[in-house]
Amino acid sequence: MHLILLTHERELAKKTNTGALLCDPLPGVVVSRIEWARKNPNADLLTFIDQGRVGLLYPSAEVAAHTSVLPSALATHGIDTLILIDSTWQEARKIYNRSAYLHELPRISLPLGLQSQFNLRRNQREGGLCTAECAAMLMSEAGFRSAAQVVEQRFSKFLSEFGA
């Protein structure tokens, strides 16, 4: 499994960015972090997309027409690489809306009504998970349970360090 974190530049400096928890090695999972650029899309990202087998994790309510829910979606679409937009919810919408190359990708969504443990930022989306929570769920559903457990452990430690 390959996860691509399409990260907003502001997230790179934030101590509360949970995407960073995925950047150390994980069993059976490759994670690439790509900084999003509005005017100059990353060439490696475009190459991955052109090769196919890439999906986008994006909330179903916003892209209902093209959405599949895990776990069957990965097999149905032959997806082995998933892009996760690593930013605030407001920035994620902007990244999606301003990145035409993401619009035609098969969209994968997580079940609705999930509760996030992440409470370190204001104006969080109701039912929205942080990057680490999304990644752990994706890995678990795709059969990479040991990688998911590593992320969950890192996330628990992360929250305890912030006193959450």
C-alpha positions as CSV (number, residue, x, y, z in Angstrom):
1,M,0.0,0.0,0.0
2,H,1.2,3.5,-0.8
3,L,-0.2,6.6,0.9
4,I,0.6,10.0,-0.6
5,L,0.1,12.9,1.8
6,L,-0.6,16.0,-0.2
7,T,0.3,18.5,2.4
8,H,-0.5,22.2,2.6
9,E,2.7,24.2,3.2
10,R,1.3,25.6,6.5
11,E,0.9,22.1,7.9
12,L,4.6,21.4,7.6
13,A,5.5,23.7,10.4
14,K,2.6,22.9,12.7
15,K,3.3,20.9,15.8
16,T,-0.3,19.6,15.7
17,N,0.1,18.1,12.2
18,T,-0.7,14.4,12.5
19,G,0.5,13.6,9.0
20,A,4.0,13.7,10.4
21,L,3.2,10.6,12.4
22,L,3.1,8.6,9.2
23,C,6.5,9.7,7.9
24,D,8.6,7.2,9.9
25,P,8.7,3.7,8.5
26,L,5.5,1.5,8.7
27,P,5.3,-2.2,8.1
28,G,4.1,-2.9,4.6
29,V,3.1,0.7,3.8
30,V,5.0,3.3,1.9
31,V,4.2,6.9,2.8
32,S,5.3,9.9,0.5
33,R,4.8,13.4,1.6
34,I,4.3,15.9,-1.2
35,E,3.9,19.7,-0.6
36,W,0.9,21.0,-2.5
37,A,1.6,23.8,-4.9
38,R,-1.3,25.6,-6.5
39,K,0.4,26.7,-9.7
40,N,3.0,24.0,-10.1
41,P,1.7,20.6,-9.3
42,N,4.3,18.1,-8.2
43,A,5.6,16.1,-11.2
44,D,6.0,12.9,-9.1
45,L,2.4,13.2,-8.0
46,L,1.2,13.7,-11.6
47,T,3.2,10.6,-12.7
48,F,1.6,8.5,-10.0
49,I,-1.8,9.7,-11.1
50,D,-1.0,9.0,-14.8
51,Q,0.0,5.5,-14.0
52,G,-3.5,4.7,-12.6
53,R,-4.4,2.7,-9.5
54,V,-4.6,5.9,-7.5
55,G,-7.6,7.0,-5.4
56,L,-8.4,10.1,-3.3
57,L,-9.7,10.0,0.2
58,Y,-12.3,12.7,0.4
59,P,-15.5,13.1,2.3
60,S,-18.5,11.5,0.7
61,A,-21.0,14.4,1.3
62,E,-18.9,16.6,-0.9
63,V,-18.3,14.3,-3.8
64,A,-21.2,11.8,-3.5
65,A,-21.3,11.1,-7.3
66,H,-18.0,9.4,-7.4
67,T,-17.5,8.0,-3.9
68,S,-16.9,4.4,-2.7
69,V,-16.7,3.3,0.9
70,L,-13.9,1.1,2.1
71,P,-13.0,-1.8,2.1
72,S,-14.5,-3.0,-1.2
73,A,-13.6,0.2,-3.0
74,L,-9.9,-0.5,-3.1
75,A,-10.4,-3.8,-4.8
76,T,-13.2,-2.6,-7.0
77,H,-11.0,0.2,-8.5
78,G,-7.7,-1.7,-8.3
79,I,-6.3,1.0,-6.1
80,D,-3.0,0.5,-4.3
81,T,-2.1,4.2,-3.9
82,L,-4.3,6.7,-2.0
83,I,-3.9,10.4,-1.8
84,L,-4.8,12.0,1.6
85,I,-5.0,15.8,1.7
86,D,-3.1,16.7,4.8
87,S,-4.3,20.1,6.0
88,T,-7.2,21.8,7.8
89,W,-10.7,21.0,6.5
90,Q,-10.9,24.5,5.1
91,E,-7.6,24.2,3.3
92,A,-8.5,20.7,2.1
93,R,-11.5,22.0,0.3
94,K,-9.4,24.7,-1.4
95,I,-6.7,22.2,-2.4
96,Y,-9.4,19.9,-3.9
97,N,-11.2,22.7,-5.7
98,R,-8.0,24.2,-7.1
99,S,-6.4,20.9,-8.2
100,A,-8.2,19.7,-11.3
101,Y,-5.9,16.6,-11.5
102,L,-7.7,15.3,-8.3
103,H,-11.2,15.6,-9.7
104,E,-11.2,12.5,-11.9
105,L,-9.7,10.2,-9.4
106,P,-11.9,7.5,-7.8
107,R,-12.9,8.8,-4.4
108,I,-12.8,6.8,-1.3
109,S,-14.6,7.8,1.8
110,L,-14.7,6.6,5.3
111,P,-18.0,5.7,7.0
112,L,-20.0,8.7,8.2
113,G,-20.5,9.5,11.9
114,L,-17.0,8.7,13.2
115,Q,-15.7,10.4,16.3
116,S,-12.3,12.0,16.2
117,Q,-10.0,12.0,19.2
118,F,-8.1,15.0,17.8
119,N,-9.2,18.1,19.6
120,L,-6.1,20.3,19.3
121,R,-7.5,22.8,16.8
122,R,-10.5,25.1,16.6
123,N,-13.2,24.9,13.9
124,Q,-12.9,21.2,13.3
125,R,-15.4,19.6,11.1
126,E,-18.1,17.5,12.8
127,G,-17.4,13.8,12.1
128,G,-14.1,14.6,10.5
129,L,-11.0,12.7,11.3
130,C,-7.4,13.9,11.4
131,T,-4.8,12.6,8.9
132,A,-3.4,10.0,11.3
133,E,-6.9,8.7,12.2
134,C,-7.8,8.4,8.5
135,A,-4.6,6.7,7.6
136,A,-4.9,4.2,10.5
137,M,-8.4,3.3,9.4
138,L,-7.4,2.9,5.7
139,M,-4.5,0.7,6.6
140,S,-6.6,-1.5,8.9
141,E,-9.4,-1.9,6.3
142,A,-6.8,-2.7,3.6
143,G,-5.3,-5.5,5.7
144,F,-2.3,-3.6,7.0
145,R,-3.3,-4.0,10.6
146,S,0.2,-3.9,12.1
147,A,0.9,-0.6,10.3
148,A,-2.4,0.7,11.6
149,Q,-1.5,-0.3,15.1
150,V,1.8,1.5,14.9
151,V,0.0,4.7,13.7
152,E,-2.6,4.4,16.5
153,Q,0.2,4.0,19.1
154,R,2.0,7.1,17.7
155,F,-1.2,9.0,17.7
156,S,-2.0,8.1,21.3
157,K,1.4,9.2,22.4
158,F,1.1,12.4,20.3
159,L,-2.2,13.3,22.1
160,S,-0.8,12.5,25.5
161,E,2.2,14.8,24.8
162,F,-0.3,17.7,24.1
163,G,-2.3,16.8,27.2
164,A,-5.4,16.0,25.0
